[in-house]
Amino acid sequence: MDEKEREAWHRRLEALRDDLRAREDTARDATRTVELDQPAVGRLSRMDALQAQQMARATEQRRRAQLQRIEGALRRLEHGEFGECHGCGEPIDPRRLDADPTLTRCIDCSD
């Protein structure tokens, strides 16, 4: 991988990271504790709010995991290991990386 390609991957990974961090800030309210105010909010409305809260928490967990994968890809990029399969050491198909630049294994080793 030449310097131009490395820089392009670096910009792409940073853009993905920045986008996830921006979403993190906007989603913070959705994971707050649902207040129990039974007279003001009906039982079904509270159940809907609890369900929405759980979905927001699950989304937050996925976002954090994706951020960790992006940070790992940036570290591999710094160390010249980006795009190399952790299983066999062969290059990962660029089309596969294009779909998900955080991948660490080629198609043959991903099973």
LUMTOR-744775 format. One record per residue (C-alpha): residue number from 0; chain; x, y, z. Coordinates in nm, 3 decimals, decimal comma, padded with zeros to 5 digits. Example, Ala and Ser with C-alpha at 12.3 -4.5 7.8 and 13.67 -1.06 7.14 Angstrom:
REM residues 2
{resi:0 | chain:A | c1:01,230 | c2:-00,450 | c3:00,780}
{resi:1 | chain:A | c1:01,367 | c2:-00,106 | c3:00,714}
***
This chain:
REM residues 111
{resi:0 | chain:A | c1:00,000 | c2:00,000 | c3:00,000}
{resi:1 | chain:A | c1:00,148 | c2:00,331 | c3:-00,101}
{resi:2 | chain:A | c1:00,136 | c2:00,657 | c3:00,097}
{resi:3 | chain:A | c1:-00,154 | c2:00,799 | c3:-00,105}
{resi:4 | chain:A | c1:-00,371 | c2:00,493 | c3:-00,037}
{resi:5 | chain:A | c1:-00,272 | c2:00,494 | c3:00,330}
{resi:6 | chain:A | c1:-00,373 | c2:00,860 | c3:00,362}
{resi:7 | chain:A | c1:-00,708 | c2:00,792 | c3:00,190}
{resi:8 | chain:A | c1:-00,784 | c2:00,508 | c3:00,433}
{resi:9 | chain:A | c1:-00,679 | c2:00,728 | c3:00,725}
{resi:10 | chain:A | c1:-00,920 | c2:01,004 | c3:00,617}
{resi:11 | chain:A | c1:-01,202 | c2:00,755 | c3:00,566}
{resi:12 | chain:A | c1:-01,152 | c2:00,591 | c3:00,906}
{resi:13 | chain:A | c1:-01,134 | c2:00,929 | c3:01,080}
{resi:14 | chain:A | c1:-01,455 | c2:01,039 | c3:00,906}
{resi:15 | chain:A | c1:-01,630 | c2:00,720 | c3:01,026}
{resi:16 | chain:A | c1:-01,501 | c2:00,779 | c3:01,379}
{resi:17 | chain:A | c1:-01,612 | c2:01,143 | c3:01,379}
{resi:18 | chain:A | c1:-01,958 | c2:01,048 | c3:01,252}
{resi:19 | chain:A | c1:-02,002 | c2:00,789 | c3:01,527}
{resi:20 | chain:A | c1:-01,887 | c2:01,032 | c3:01,793}
{resi:21 | chain:A | c1:-02,133 | c2:01,295 | c3:01,668}
{resi:22 | chain:A | c1:-02,416 | c2:01,041 | c3:01,688}
{resi:23 | chain:A | c1:-02,304 | c2:00,950 | c3:02,039}
{resi:24 | chain:A | c1:-02,360 | c2:01,307 | c3:02,155}
{resi:25 | chain:A | c1:-02,710 | c2:01,325 | c3:02,008}
{resi:26 | chain:A | c1:-02,820 | c2:00,986 | c3:02,143}
{resi:27 | chain:A | c1:-02,717 | c2:01,044 | c3:02,503}
{resi:28 | chain:A | c1:-03,065 | c2:01,159 | c3:02,613}
{resi:29 | chain:A | c1:-03,229 | c2:00,843 | c3:02,478}
{resi:30 | chain:A | c1:-03,041 | c2:00,620 | c3:02,723}
{resi:31 | chain:A | c1:-03,129 | c2:00,812 | c3:03,038}
{resi:32 | chain:A | c1:-03,341 | c2:00,648 | c3:03,307}
{resi:33 | chain:A | c1:-03,712 | c2:00,645 | c3:03,240}
{resi:34 | chain:A | c1:-03,891 | c2:00,829 | c3:03,520}
{resi:35 | chain:A | c1:-04,185 | c2:00,657 | c3:03,686}
{resi:36 | chain:A | c1:-04,465 | c2:00,913 | c3:03,692}
{resi:37 | chain:A | c1:-04,767 | c2:00,684 | c3:03,667}
{resi:38 | chain:A | c1:-05,039 | c2:00,952 | c3:03,688}
{resi:39 | chain:A | c1:-04,877 | c2:01,163 | c3:03,415}
{resi:40 | chain:A | c1:-04,774 | c2:00,877 | c3:03,186}
{resi:41 | chain:A | c1:-04,985 | c2:00,571 | c3:03,122}
{resi:42 | chain:A | c1:-04,857 | c2:00,219 | c3:03,166}
{resi:43 | chain:A | c1:-04,831 | c2:00,154 | c3:02,790}
{resi:44 | chain:A | c1:-04,653 | c2:00,482 | c3:02,732}
{resi:45 | chain:A | c1:-04,402 | c2:00,390 | c3:03,001}
{resi:46 | chain:A | c1:-04,350 | c2:00,048 | c3:02,842}
{resi:47 | chain:A | c1:-04,289 | c2:00,218 | c3:02,508}
{resi:48 | chain:A | c1:-04,039 | c2:00,450 | c3:02,675}
{resi:49 | chain:A | c1:-03,857 | c2:00,156 | c3:02,838}
{resi:50 | chain:A | c1:-03,843 | c2:-00,028 | c3:02,507}
{resi:51 | chain:A | c1:-03,705 | c2:00,281 | c3:02,332}
{resi:52 | chain:A | c1:-03,447 | c2:00,317 | c3:02,609}
{resi:53 | chain:A | c1:-03,332 | c2:-00,045 | c3:02,569}
{resi:54 | chain:A | c1:-03,303 | c2:-00,004 | c3:02,192}
{resi:55 | chain:A | c1:-03,099 | c2:00,312 | c3:02,243}
{resi:56 | chain:A | c1:-02,868 | c2:00,130 | c3:02,485}
{resi:57 | chain:A | c1:-02,816 | c2:-00,156 | c3:02,238}
{resi:58 | chain:A | c1:-02,740 | c2:00,097 | c3:01,965}
{resi:59 | chain:A | c1:-02,491 | c2:00,267 | c3:02,196}
{resi:60 | chain:A | c1:-02,314 | c2:-00,065 | c3:02,263}
{resi:61 | chain:A | c1:-02,287 | c2:-00,131 | c3:01,887}
{resi:62 | chain:A | c1:-02,155 | c2:00,224 | c3:01,835}
{resi:63 | chain:A | c1:-01,886 | c2:00,176 | c3:02,102}
{resi:64 | chain:A | c1:-01,781 | c2:-00,158 | c3:01,951}
{resi:65 | chain:A | c1:-01,757 | c2:00,002 | c3:01,607}
{resi:66 | chain:A | c1:-01,547 | c2:00,286 | c3:01,751}
{resi:67 | chain:A | c1:-01,309 | c2:00,029 | c3:01,901}
{resi:68 | chain:A | c1:-01,280 | c2:-00,147 | c3:01,564}
{resi:69 | chain:A | c1:-01,206 | c2:00,186 | c3:01,394}
{resi:70 | chain:A | c1:-00,939 | c2:00,272 | c3:01,650}
{resi:71 | chain:A | c1:-00,784 | c2:-00,070 | c3:01,589}
{resi:72 | chain:A | c1:-00,783 | c2:-00,012 | c3:01,213}
{resi:73 | chain:A | c1:-00,615 | c2:00,326 | c3:01,264}
{resi:74 | chain:A | c1:-00,345 | c2:00,161 | c3:01,479}
{resi:75 | chain:A | c1:-00,290 | c2:-00,108 | c3:01,216}
{resi:76 | chain:A | c1:-00,263 | c2:00,164 | c3:00,954}
{resi:77 | chain:A | c1:00,005 | c2:00,341 | c3:01,162}
{resi:78 | chain:A | c1:00,203 | c2:00,018 | c3:01,202}
{resi:79 | chain:A | c1:00,177 | c2:-00,081 | c3:00,836}
{resi:80 | chain:A | c1:-00,047 | c2:-00,379 | c3:00,912}
{resi:81 | chain:A | c1:-00,372 | c2:-00,243 | c3:00,768}
{resi:82 | chain:A | c1:-00,524 | c2:-00,471 | c3:00,506}
{resi:83 | chain:A | c1:-00,327 | c2:-00,778 | c3:00,615}
{resi:84 | chain:A | c1:-00,520 | c2:-01,083 | c3:00,732}
{resi:85 | chain:A | c1:-00,456 | c2:-01,172 | c3:01,097}
{resi:86 | chain:A | c1:-00,517 | c2:-01,536 | c3:01,014}
{resi:87 | chain:A | c1:-00,295 | c2:-01,608 | c3:00,715}
{resi:88 | chain:A | c1:-00,099 | c2:-01,284 | c3:00,666}
{resi:89 | chain:A | c1:-00,220 | c2:-01,242 | c3:00,308}
{resi:90 | chain:A | c1:-00,369 | c2:-00,912 | c3:00,186}
{resi:91 | chain:A | c1:-00,743 | c2:-00,868 | c3:00,242}
{resi:92 | chain:A | c1:-00,932 | c2:-00,811 | c3:-00,083}
{resi:93 | chain:A | c1:-00,969 | c2:-00,433 | c3:-00,133}
{resi:94 | chain:A | c1:-01,339 | c2:-00,480 | c3:-00,215}
{resi:95 | chain:A | c1:-01,385 | c2:-00,641 | c3:00,125}
{resi:96 | chain:A | c1:-01,205 | c2:-00,354 | c3:00,297}
{resi:97 | chain:A | c1:-01,408 | c2:-00,108 | c3:00,096}
{resi:98 | chain:A | c1:-01,725 | c2:-00,260 | c3:00,243}
{resi:99 | chain:A | c1:-01,583 | c2:-00,258 | c3:00,597}
{resi:100 | chain:A | c1:-01,239 | c2:-00,105 | c3:00,658}
{resi:101 | chain:A | c1:-01,226 | c2:-00,246 | c3:01,012}
{resi:102 | chain:A | c1:-01,200 | c2:-00,609 | c3:00,897}
{resi:103 | chain:A | c1:-00,900 | c2:-00,806 | c3:01,017}
{resi:104 | chain:A | c1:-00,943 | c2:-01,128 | c3:00,821}
{resi:105 | chain:A | c1:-00,965 | c2:-01,227 | c3:00,456}
{resi:106 | chain:A | c1:-01,270 | c2:-01,414 | c3:00,327}
{resi:107 | chain:A | c1:-01,099 | c2:-01,753 | c3:00,362}
{resi:108 | chain:A | c1:-01,002 | c2:-01,695 | c3:00,728}
{resi:109 | chain:A | c1:-01,328 | c2:-01,529 | c3:00,833}
{resi:110 | chain:A | c1:-01,514 | c2:-01,857 | c3:00,894}
***
